[in-house]
Amino acid sequence: MDINMASAGLVLIMAAWFIQLVFSLKGNFRIQPAFIVCYMAGVLLMIVSDYLATSVLSYFEALTFIASGIVLARILTAQESA
């Protein structure tokens, strides 16, 4: 089975959603840092895959990556100050 980087990225994004689903089924509806990290890794793989395939940066994926990083930073700073 040949899996490319974009497919691996989508698998990581899917895993991220499963992480969030498990926590929400347990009654914890807050966004989990593990979800964001896994999601960001998946998006990063998709960005690299798109760039290598077309030599053009996908701005929408890059914005998603940056927005996820901001959310992760806010969550981690909120946990440290609590």
Residue, then its C-alpha position, 0 to 999 in steps of 0.5 A: m500500500d503506497i501512502n503519500m504525504a497528503s493521505a498521511g496528513l488526512v489520516l492524522i487529521m482523522a486521528a485528531w478528530f477521534i482524539q477529540l471524540v473520545f474526550s467528548l464521549k467522556g463528557n470533556f467538551r474542551i478542545q484538547p491540546a493533543f487534538i490540535v497537535c495531531y491536527m496541525a501535524g496533518v495539515l503540515l503534511m498536506i502543506v508540504s505535499d501540495y508544495l512539493a507537487t505544485s511548488v505553490l504554497s496552499y494559503f488556505e492550508a497555511l492559514t489553517f495551520i497558523a490558526s490552529g497554532i494560535v488556538l494551541a498557544r492560547i489553550l496552553t497559556a490558559q492552562e499555565s495561568a490557571 
